[in-house]
Amino acid sequence: MYVKDYEFIHNINILFERPIIIYGAGAFGEKMAELLKELSVNFTCFCDRIGEKNKENMNHPIITLDELKEKTDKEDYLVIVGSREYCQDIIDSLQIKKVKAYVCTWYGISLGIELNIENIRIPESYRNDFIQRKEIYLKSYELYNHMRYVMDISKSPNAILIYQPAKVGSSTIYSSLVKNKVESVQIHFIAYNRWINENPKVQNNEMSYFRNSIRDRKRKVKIITMVREPIGRALSQFVHGFNGEFSDRCNDSYIERAALNWIDVALTMDYEFVWFDKELKTVTGIDIFQYPFDRERGYTWIREDNIEILVLKMERIDANEDIIGEFVGKPDFKLVHAGLGEEKCYRYIYKELKKQIKIPVEWLEQQYHDNAKVDFFYTNEEKKEFWDKWENINI
C-alpha cells in the first residue's frame, strides 16, 4: 500500500530516522509541526502544491511538489500529509508524480504516537503531558457531545431524530435528510452519559425534560433508528474512535490485539442491541422488539401514540429509499452516502486492519448461530454471508 499508516504504527522509529517534509502548510500542517516540536523531532520544510518562491511558514520554507519530488529522488524522506480536507488529493498528487517517499497521513502519525506512547524514543516530558491531556480531552469531548445533543433537540423540537447506536450508518441518513432539506438532529445517546450520570440531579432533570417533551401527545415525534451486523459495527466503532487527537481505544500497543479486545467487550456487553433498551425504550417507552420486523425488506414502521419510529437495517437502506422518503414526507427523497470508513481519514489503517484481524470462530457462533437479537433482524442467508465474510477473508 502506498500510504504507510498501518506500517508506521507498528514501527514509529521511522519518525526519528528520516528527514521529514510536511505536505500541507495550513492548520493541520501546522498542527503536525507543533507535534514534531513537542517530540523534539526536526522537519525540513513544508510543501504546497502552489508554492511561492521564498515563502515560509513557522520559520520553515514552503516548497513546491516538483521540489519535493527532487528531494525525495535523492534521499529517503518521510512525507507527512498534513491536511484533513485535501488528504486524498495530496496523496493522489504524490502518486501521480511517482514520489517514492515513505508517506503517512497526519492521522497515522498521531495514532502511531498514541499507540506507542511508551516507546523510549518519545521524550518523557511529552509522555507525561500526553497522559494528562488525554484524560481531560476525553471527558470534555464526551460532555461537549452530550450538551450538543441537548441543545440541538431543544432548538429543533420538530426535527426528525436520527437516534441510534454508533456506527450503523446514521451519517448517511443525516446527510441525505440535510440534502433533501429535511430538518433533522443526529444523536447517539440521551439517557446515558458516564460523566453526567455522576450527578444524579442533572441526569434526572434532563431525563424528565426529554421524556415529557417526547411523550407529549400534542406533539408528533418521528425517529429513525438503525441496526448493523454486530462484528462489522464493533470494528468500525473501534477504528472511528481514533479521532487523530486522543482515544479511549488504546488498551494495547498492537492494534490488532486492541481491536479484538474492543470487539470482544462490545459483543459481550451486547452493546448494539442493549442500546435499544437503555436509550430508545428509556426515552420513548417503546420496546421495538415487541413489534414484528420485516427481515426480508429490512425495516419496520412503528406507530405508538404520538411517536413514529422507522427501524432500518443498515445493509438494506438503499432498497428502502422510498420508505425513508415516505416517512419524512419527501416522495423524491434520495440517499447520499456519507461517513463510510473507506472514505475517512483512517481509511488506510481500516483497510489493512480488515486484512490482518482474525475473528475467533466462537464469536461467529455467538453472533450468527442462535442469537435471538441477531435473528430478530437478519435472515439465515444474511447471517451466513456475515459468517463467510469474517471466516474466509476476515471481513
N, C-alpha and C positions, 0 to 999 in steps of 0.2 A: 504494500500500500504506500502511496506517495507521501501522505501525511503520517508522521511517525508518533502521533499522540500515544497510542497504545504501547508502542515500544519504549517511549520515553518514561512512562510511569513505572516501568519495570527497571529502568536504568537512568536515573536522573543525573548521573555523573557527567553525562554529555554536556550539561549546563555549565559545568566548571572546567571543561576541557577544550571547548571550541570557541573561536571568536563568534560574536553574535551580531546579527542585524535584526532590527525590529521593523517589520514591514507594516507601516501604518503610523502616521505621525499625529493622529487625533487623540481623543480621550483615552481609548483603550491602549493605544501605543504608549502614551504617557504613563498609564497605569502599570504596564509591563516594565517600563523603565524604572519606575519607583520601586517595584518589586525586586528587580535585579539589584538596585542600590541597597535595599534592605538586606539582601543576601550577600552583599559585598562582591557582586559579580559585575564586571565591566562589560559594556557593549560598544561596538564600533560606531554605529550610526543608525539613523532611521532611513527607511526607504519610502518613497511616494511615487505613485505611477506618473504623476505630473510634477516632476522635480523642477526646482528653480535653482539656478547657479548661486552658490554662496549662501543658500538659505539654511538656517539652523533651527533646532528645537532642543531645549534643555541643554544647551551648550554642545550639542552633537550635530554633525552635518546631516542633511537630508539628501540622499542620493536618488537617482532615477532607477527604474527597473533595469535599464541597459547597463548601468554602472554596477548594479547588484550582480547581474549576470557575469560581468567581467571579474568581479571579486571572487565569486563562487567557483569560477572556472579555474582560478589559480590556487585556491585554498579551501579547505573543508570548513564550511560555516554552519552554524545553527541559525536558521531563519525563523523568527517567531512572527506569526500572523497576528498583529496587534489591532484587530478590528472585529467588531461583532456584526455590524450591518453588512460589511463588504467582505466577510471572511471567505466565502466560496469564490467570489470574483477574484480575490487576490490569489487564491490557490490555483484557480484556472489560469491566471496570467503567468504564474510561475511555471506551470506545466507547459503552457504554450511556448514559453521561452526556453524550455528544457533546462531549467535550473536544477542542478544536481545536489543542492544543499540538503541538509537534514532539516526538514520542515515540520514545525509544530504550531498548533493554534495556541492562542492565549489561554484557552480553556484547558488544553492538555498540559501546558506548563503549570498552571495554577493547581490542577488536580494532582499532577505528579509530585509537586512540592508538598501538598497536604498529605498525600498517602505516605510520603517518605520523610515526614517531619522529623523523625528520629535519626535520619542519616547524619553521620558525623561531619559531613561537609557543610551542613546547614549551621550557620552561627547560632550559638546558644542564646544570644540576645533576641534573635528573630524567633527562635523556637518558643521561648517564654512568652514573648508578646503575642505570638500566634495563638497559643492556647487560651490566653486571657481574652483576646479579641473574639475568638470563635464562640466562647460561651456567651459573651454579650450579644454578638451578632445573631446567634440562633434564637435567643429569647426575644430580642427586639423584632426580628423578622417575623416570627410567628404572631406576636402581638400586633404588629402592623397589618398583617394579612387579616387577622380577625376583626380589627377595627375597620378595615376597608370593607369587609363584608357587611358589617353593621351599617356603615354609612351608605353603601350602595343600595341596600334594601330600603333603608329609611328614606333616601332621596327618590327612589323609584318604586313606590308601593304597587304600581300596576304592571311592573315589568314581568316578563316570563322568567322564572327562576330556573337556571341550569344548575341543578343541585344533585351532586353525585360523588362517588368515591374518586380519588385521584387517579389519573392516567387511564381513563376509559373512553376518551375521545371528546371531552367537553369543549376543547378549543375549536374543534371543527364545527360543533353546533353553535357555539357563541359567535365565531367569525361569520358563519353563514347567516345568523339572525341579524347581526350588525349590517352585513352587506345587503340584506333584504329589508333593512330599515324597520326591524322589529326591536322594540325596547326590551332589553334583557340584562340579567345580572348573573354572573358566573360565580358560584360558591362551592366550597367543599365541606365546610363544617359550620354549624350554628350552635349545636347542642354541646359540643365538646371542644375545649381548648385547655391544654395542660397548664398553661400559665393563668388563664382566667379562672379555672376551676380551683386554684389555690385560694381564691377569695369567694366563698360561697354566696355572700351577699350580692356581689356583682353578677355572678353567674345566674342566680335565682331571678334577679331583676331583668336581666337580658332574656332569659327563657320565658318569663311571664309576658314580656313585650311581644316576642315573636309568636308565641302560642296564641295570644289574644288577637294579634294582628292577622295571622294566617287563618285562624279558625273563625274569624268574624264572618258570619253568614251573609252580611250585607256586601261583602267584598268577594269578587271572584278571583281565585288564585290558580295559576297554571304553572306546573312544574314539569320540566323534562329531566329525567334521570336515566342512567345508563349502566350497563354491565359489560365486562370483558373477560375472556378466559383468564383464569387466575394466575397462571405461571407467567404468561406474557405481560400481564398487568404489573405483577410484582417486579419483574426485571426492568420494565420501563420506568417504574417509580424509583427504583434504585439508582439508575443512571441519571434520571432527571434531577434527583436530589443533589447532585454535584452542580451547583449553580455558578461555579467559577469563582466563588468567594470563600465560603465555608460550608461544611456539610455535616450532618449527623450520621452519614452513611459510612464514615471511615472507621470501621472497627477492626481492620486488618490491613496490613501493608500490601497484601496480594489481592488485587481487585477481584479476581475470580472467586477467591475464598470469601471475600467480603460480600460479593453479590449473592453467593449461595447462602451465607448466614442471613442476609436480609430477606431473601425469598423464603427461607425456612421459617423465619419469625412471622412473616406475613401470612403464610399458609397455615401455620399452627394457630395463629390468632383468628384465622378465617376473616381477615380484615375486610375484604371487599363485601362479603355478604352480611357480616355483623353490622356494617355501616348502615344498612337499611333499617335495622332496629335502633341502633344508638343515635342515628341522626334523623332519617326521614320519618320514622314512626314516632320518635320522641317529639318532634316539632309539629307534625301534621296529625298524629293519631292514627295514621293509615298504615296497615301492615300489607305490603304488596304481595306477600306470599299467601294471602288469603284470597287472592284473585287469580284466575287462570292466566297463564302466559302462553301466547302462541309461539311455540318454539320454531315452527316452520317459517312463519312470516317474520319473526324476530321482534315482536312488540306486543304491548298491551296498553289499553287506554282506560284508565280508572277514573270513575266519576263518583265522588262521595261528598254530599252536601255542597259546599261552595268551592271544593277543591277538585281539580282535574290533574292527574299525573300521567304523563306519557313515559312508559318504561321501554327503553330501546336496548337492543343488543348491538354493541359496537360493530361486530362483524357483519351486521346486516343493515347498517344505516343507509348505505347507498340505495338499497332496494326499498327503503321506506321514506324516500324523499317526499313523496306525495302525502304520506301520513303526517309527516312533520309540518308540511305546508298547511294541511287542513287544521292541525292542532293550533298553530299560531295565527291562523286566519290569513294565510298568504298562498292562494292557489298556484301562483307561479314561482313558488319557493325553489331555490337551487342551492345545493350544498357547495360549500367552499372548503376544501380540505386544508387543515392547518394543524400545527403542533405535532407533526409526525416526527418521530425520533430520528429518522433518516435525514431530516431537513434541519435539525437543530445543530447548535454549536458542538454538541457531544457526538455527532454522527459517526466520527471515525473511531472513537472508543466503543461506542454502542455496537457498531458493525463488527468489530473484531471480537468484542466480548461475546457476542452471539455465536461466533465460530468456536470459541475456546471453552465456554462453560459447558459442563456436563450435568444434566439434571438427573438425580437419582431415580431409579425405576420405582422405588417405593413412593416417591412423591407423585409420579404419574398415576400409580394405583390409587393413591389417596384422593386425587382430584378427579380422575376420569373413569373410575370404577366405583359405583355405588356411593356417590356423593350426592346427597339429596338436593343441596342448593345448586350445584352444577347441573344436575339432572333437571331441575326446575326450568332452567333457561336454555339448555343445549340438547340437541338431538344426539342419538347414538352415532350418527355419521360424523357430526361435528366433533364429538369427543374423540373419535378415532383419528380424525385429522390432526387434532391437537397432540394426541399421543405420538403419532407417527412423526410429526414435525419435531417434537422435542427429542424423541428417542433416536431418530435417524440422522438428523442434521443439526441437532441441538437448538434449533429454532425454526 
